[in-house]
Amino acid sequence: MITLSLTSCRSIVSNPGKPLKDNSLALNHKYDVQDFTAKIHKIKITSVDGNNIYGISKKGETISIDKKQIREVKKVKVVSSIVVGIMAIAAVIFVPI
């Protein structure tokens, strides 16, 4: 249940029906970027220019992704994931069956 709540707290920033805008990505925030080869890059955005998105992976590698190759971008919401997890645990503990 906790794993489900941690993976579900993501907001979609861009997808094929909602194109990526220049101001939709915040610097120094974590995003899951999926390209058209279905590879998902979990990166912290360091800079954005007209053609590319630049970020750092968890391994410390610098990644550059062409904006035309991006299928979907999801923003990771860590705080809301923690809140949902705590509420789920509280519900299991305090709600009588």
C-alpha positions in Angstrom: 0.0 0.0 0.0 2.9 2.4 0.8 4.6 1.6 -2.5 1.4 2.4 -4.3 0.9 5.7 -2.6 4.5 6.7 -3.2 4.3 6.0 -7.0 0.9 7.6 -7.4 1.8 11.1 -6.2 3.1 12.5 -9.5 1.6 15.2 -11.6 1.8 15.1 -15.4 3.5 18.2 -16.7 3.6 17.2 -20.4 2.2 14.4 -22.6 1.2 14.0 -26.3 -2.0 15.8 -25.6 -0.4 18.5 -23.5 2.8 19.8 -25.1 5.8 20.9 -23.1 6.0 24.7 -22.6 9.2 26.6 -21.9 8.1 27.7 -18.4 6.5 24.4 -17.3 9.7 22.9 -15.8 11.2 24.4 -12.6 14.9 24.3 -12.1 16.3 22.1 -9.3 13.2 20.0 -9.1 12.9 16.2 -9.8 11.0 14.9 -12.8 10.4 11.6 -14.6 11.0 12.2 -18.3 9.9 9.5 -20.7 11.1 9.6 -24.3 9.6 7.9 -27.4 11.8 4.8 -26.9 9.9 4.3 -23.6 13.0 4.9 -21.5 12.3 6.8 -18.3 14.9 9.2 -17.1 14.6 10.3 -13.4 16.4 13.6 -13.3 16.8 16.8 -11.4 16.5 19.6 -13.9 19.6 21.9 -14.1 18.8 24.0 -17.2 16.4 24.3 -20.1 17.1 25.9 -23.5 15.1 26.1 -26.7 15.9 22.6 -27.9 17.1 20.5 -24.9 16.5 19.7 -21.2 19.5 19.2 -19.1 19.6 17.4 -15.8 21.5 15.2 -13.4 20.5 11.5 -12.7 20.6 9.8 -9.3 24.0 8.3 -10.3 25.4 11.8 -10.9 25.4 11.6 -14.7 24.6 14.7 -16.7 21.7 14.0 -19.1 20.7 16.0 -22.1 17.3 15.2 -23.7 16.0 16.7 -26.9 12.6 18.3 -26.4 11.3 16.7 -29.6 12.0 13.3 -28.2 10.1 13.7 -25.0 6.8 11.8 -24.7 5.8 12.5 -21.2 7.1 14.5 -18.2 5.9 13.8 -14.6 6.8 15.9 -11.6 7.6 13.9 -8.4 5.7 15.2 -5.4 7.6 13.8 -2.4 5.7 15.7 0.3 2.3 14.6 -0.8 3.6 11.0 -1.1 4.6 11.1 2.5 1.3 12.6 3.6 -0.7 9.9 1.7 1.5 7.2 3.2 1.0 8.5 6.8 -2.7 8.8 6.3 -2.9 5.2 4.9 -1.0 3.8 7.9 -3.2 5.9 10.3 -6.3 4.6 8.7 -5.2 1.0 9.1 -4.3 1.5 12.7 -7.2 3.6 14.0 -10.2 2.5 11.9 -11.8 -0.6 13.5 -12.7 -3.4 11.2 
